[in-house]
Amino acid sequence: MSGDIGAKATCSFSEDFSNYWTAVMYFNTRNGTYKHVPQYPNALLGPLLAD
């Protein structure tokens, strides 16, 4: 994949440092359908966040 991953976002928002909502994300598959992208809290990502 080349370029900015977030370049094809369909929504925009301004940061207000609140954490009471999250945007629902969908993946557009090759056959044109959309699949819900599951969300995981940072605490469950464990070593994926380690530098």
C-alpha positions as CSV (number, residue, x, y, z in Angstrom):
1,M,0.0,0.0,0.0
2,S,1.4,3.4,-0.9
3,G,0.6,6.9,0.3
4,D,-1.2,8.0,3.4
5,I,-3.4,5.4,4.8
6,G,-5.9,8.0,6.1
7,A,-6.1,9.8,2.8
8,K,-9.4,8.0,1.9
9,A,-11.2,8.8,5.1
10,T,-14.9,9.7,4.6
11,C,-15.3,11.8,7.8
12,S,-13.5,14.6,9.5
13,F,-13.6,15.7,13.1
14,S,-11.8,18.2,15.4
15,E,-10.0,17.1,18.5
16,D,-11.7,18.1,21.7
17,F,-9.9,15.6,23.9
18,S,-13.1,13.7,24.9
19,N,-13.3,10.0,24.8
20,Y,-17.0,9.3,25.0
21,W,-17.4,8.2,21.3
22,T,-15.5,6.6,18.5
23,A,-16.1,6.6,14.8
24,V,-17.4,3.4,13.3
25,M,-15.1,2.2,10.6
26,Y,-15.9,0.0,7.6
27,F,-13.7,-1.7,5.0
28,N,-14.7,-1.6,1.4
29,T,-14.1,-5.1,0.0
30,R,-13.2,-5.9,-3.6
31,N,-16.7,-7.0,-4.4
32,G,-18.1,-3.7,-3.3
33,T,-19.5,-4.7,0.1
34,Y,-18.6,-3.1,3.3
35,K,-17.4,-5.0,6.4
36,H,-17.4,-3.5,9.9
37,V,-13.8,-3.1,11.3
38,P,-13.7,-4.2,15.0
39,Q,-12.3,-1.8,17.5
40,Y,-10.0,-2.8,20.4
41,P,-9.0,-0.8,23.4
42,N,-5.3,0.1,23.5
43,A,-4.9,-2.0,26.6
44,L,-5.7,-5.2,24.7
45,L,-3.1,-4.4,21.9
46,G,-0.2,-5.2,24.3
47,P,3.1,-5.6,22.4
48,L,1.7,-4.1,19.2
49,L,2.1,-0.7,20.7
50,A,5.7,-1.2,22.0
51,D,8.4,0.7,20.3
